[in-house]
Amino acid sequence: MASFIPRKGPAGKRVWQAHVRRRGYPAQVKTFDAKADAEAWARRIEEEIDRAVFAFRIEVETTTLFTRTEESFGIGVIVTHPGAAKGRGDA
C-alpha cells in the first residue's frame, strides 16, 4: 500500500512524496508537484509488483546503454587524446 506525505518543496511550495513499500522489494519513493501524479505513479508501481514485472528503479534509471554494452562484451574504455600518437618517440 502506498503512502502520500505532503512536504514543503522549493520556494515553500507544497509537494507530495509517494512511498510504496512491499515485502521482498526495496522501498520506492518519488516526489511530485500534484497528489494525483503521485497516486498514479504509486498505482503503476504496485501494479508492476503484482504482475511480477517490477524492475528495480535505481538500477534501471542509472544504467546506460554504454554500461550494458561494456558489461555484455567486456569492452573497456580506450582513452585517446591529441598527443597520444606523438611526442613519446613511438612513431
C-alpha positions in Angstrom: 0.0 0.0 0.0 1.2 3.5 -0.8 1.6 6.4 1.5 1.4 10.1 0.4 3.1 12.7 2.5 2.8 16.5 1.9 6.2 18.2 2.1 7.4 21.7 1.7 9.3 21.9 -1.6 11.4 24.6 -3.2 10.3 28.1 -2.5 7.8 26.9 0.1 5.6 25.2 -2.5 3.8 22.1 -1.3 4.9 18.8 -3.0 3.8 15.2 -2.4 6.1 12.3 -1.6 4.8 8.9 -2.6 6.1 5.9 -0.7 5.5 2.3 -1.9 6.6 -0.5 0.4 6.1 -4.2 -0.3 7.8 -7.1 1.5 10.6 -8.5 -0.6 11.0 -5.4 -2.7 13.0 -2.2 -2.0 11.0 0.8 -0.9 10.2 3.2 -3.7 10.0 6.9 -3.1 9.3 9.8 -5.5 8.3 13.4 -5.2 5.6 15.1 -7.3 4.0 18.5 -7.6 0.5 17.2 -7.7 -1.0 14.5 -5.4 -2.8 13.0 -8.4 0.5 12.4 -10.2 1.9 10.8 -7.0 -1.1 8.5 -6.8 -0.9 7.5 -10.4 2.9 6.6 -10.1 2.3 4.6 -6.9 -0.6 2.7 -8.5 1.7 1.9 -11.5 4.5 0.6 -9.2 2.1 -1.5 -7.2 0.6 -3.0 -10.4 4.1 -3.9 -11.7 4.9 -5.6 -8.4 1.5 -7.5 -8.6 2.2 -8.6 -12.2 5.8 -9.6 -11.3 7.3 -7.2 -13.9 8.7 -4.8 -11.5 12.3 -3.6 -12.2 14.4 -2.0 -9.5 14.2 1.7 -10.4 17.6 2.8 -9.2 19.4 0.2 -11.4 17.2 0.8 -14.4 17.4 4.6 -14.2 21.1 4.8 -13.7 22.2 2.1 -16.2 23.2 3.4 -19.7 23.4 1.6 -23.0 27.2 2.0 -22.8 27.4 0.4 -19.4 25.3 -2.6 -20.6 27.4 -3.0 -23.7 30.6 -2.8 -21.7 29.3 -5.5 -19.3 28.0 -7.7 -22.1 31.0 -7.7 -24.4 33.8 -6.9 -21.9 34.8 -3.9 -23.9 37.0 -1.5 -22.0 37.2 2.2 -22.5 40.2 3.4 -24.6 41.1 6.9 -23.7 42.8 8.9 -26.5 43.9 12.4 -26.5 45.6 14.6 -29.1 49.1 13.9 -28.0 48.7 10.1 -27.7 50.4 9.1 -31.0 53.2 11.7 -31.0 55.7 13.0 -28.5 56.8 9.7 -26.9 59.1 8.6 -29.7 56.8 5.6 -30.5 56.1 6.7 -34.1 
